[in-house]
Structure formats: structure tokens, C-alpha cells
Amino acid sequence: MEQHPVPQNIASYEFRLVGDMTIKQFAYLATGCLVGLVLYSSALPAFIKLPLAFGAGFLGFAFAFLPIEERPLSQWLMAFSKAIFAPTQFIWKKQIREPELFRPSTPIPAAAAKNSPIPPTDRKQLEEYLKTLPYQPAATSLDQKEADYLQRLQALGQAAPSVAPTPIIMPIKITPVRKAPVFEAKTSLQLPIPTPPDRPNILVGMVLDATNQMIEGAILEIRRSDDMPVRALKTNKLGQFQIVTPLANDTYEIEIEKEGYQFDIIKIEVKGEIISPLEIHARARAQMENVELRMMN
């Protein structure tokens, strides 16, 4: 099988002078070196001509062999000059143009000649003749359907509105809920609390069962006198709890919840004094059974 050469873009082909260096690159390099040589041979002081000569040579080398983002410096310089001299402010002016959609595809031909008016005598005879003809409007199937639909609408409008039946309201069975009794809070000064309160209106204490065993993970909810919850706490491994911010002066109720235990609601009055640690005990098993029997009876 005979192999053919791969086609190339001849229009963008550049002649290679030495290796991959094109004639344009050689011209940039030669121009930079020539300008640098002229500056070096001039009568200028050394501290002026040496930087200028070196800069001219480096600029020629950069134009030839140092592209930026795959573009030679000549293109960057040309784009910069166009951006400098191009206007930076454009004014948009609206032009009223008819959309192509509404334009006629072919011009409408003008009428060749206008209809000649009918003489008055002929018009009068025509009107008299038309009056003698019987007028019978042509009824189509669409007109018949429209007439039937209008008749049905009129019949609906004349029908008496039906009265909706009165709904039967079933009475709701209300099951009375027995409210837990409220007891005054008991304070204790002999609990193993690490840091007793040193500020007023700070609540600390312990939650114990009926056998004085510490209860871990009990949830305490502190409510104001208007039943608005203000704090929610949880006891630690030692059954201890403590709030950080002091409470406002008011009467509070403390409700404790723990699976497998029942607690009475504790009532405490906060009046700007240091409160001793609280000792909260769960109900005994016998008390819980008595309460359940009373509720069943």
C-alpha cells in the first residue's frame, strides 16, 4: 500500500532559517542585537549605554523566543496599542426596527384600478330588489351547537340552588389527665457537689432514687410561674446538675424525667439569695403502684 504525505496548511507555513528559527524570529533577534551594538558603540556614559544595550538585546531575544501564553510579544504589543487608542466608552442608541417575522415575504401588489362607483339609480334598484328576496340565515352545525350550549347555561342559571346538609358534629371524648403533685424543694448542705454556688439564684443539686443511689442522665426542665420553660439540664455520672447563668426572681417548677423512674414536680422560689444544693428523690416502687391503682379506679 502506497503511503501519502499528511496534508499541511500551506498558507500558514513559515520558512525555517536555522533549525526551528523562522525568518521573523531572526529579524527580531538581529534588530535587537544591532540596536544594542549601536548603543554600546555610542559616546554615552557607561552607566547609561550598558543597560540600554543589554535591554535592547534582551528585548530582541524576547520578541523572538519568549512567547507569553503561546503568543509572541509582537501580538501582545499590537493588542496593547489597539486597546490604548480604542474608545473606552460606547453609547447605545435604540433603533426602531420591524422584526423580520412581521415583514411580508413578498410585496403586496397595488390595485390596478379602483372599482368604479355604482350609479345612484342602479344602487336604488339593487336595494329594492334585495328587499323583495326572502332572508333565510344559513344555519351551520357550529351555530346549532352554540345554541344548545346557551340553552344549557340558561337552564343551569334558573335551577334552584341546593342547600348543603348540616354536618353532624360528633362530640369529642375528653380524658381527664391527673396533674402531678407539686412539692416544695428540699435543700441540702451535705451533698458531694464540687463547687457549691457562690452567686445568688444559681441552682445546683443531685437527683437520687428511693435508695439514695445517684441517677445519671435524668432530664430536668425548669419552668417559670407562667409555665414557660427557661432551662433544660441533664445530670452527670454522679447525678449532679448545675446551671451557669442565674435565674430571675420568680417562682419556678422543676420537672424531672428518667426512664424507669417517676418524680414529683418540685416548686422553688428564687428571690435573689444564695440557694443551697437541692436533693431530689424519685418515688418508691410502692408509691408508684398506689398511684397507678388510684388512676385505674
Secondary structure, 3 states (H helix, E strand, C coil): CCCCCCCCCCCCCCCEEECCEEHHHHHHHHHHHHHHHHHHHCCCCHHHHHHHHHHHHHHHHHHHHCCECCECHHHHHHHHHHHHHCCCCCCCCCCCCCCHHHCCCCCCCCCCCCCCCCCHHHHHHHHHHHHHCCCCCCCCHHHHHHHHHHHHHHHHHHCCCCCCCCCCCCCCCCCCCCCCCEEECCECCCCCCCCCCCCCCCCEEEEECCCCCECCCCEEEEECCCCCEEEEEECCCCCEEECCCCCCCEEEEEEEEECCECCCEEEEEECCCCCCCEEEECCCHHHHHHHHHHHHC
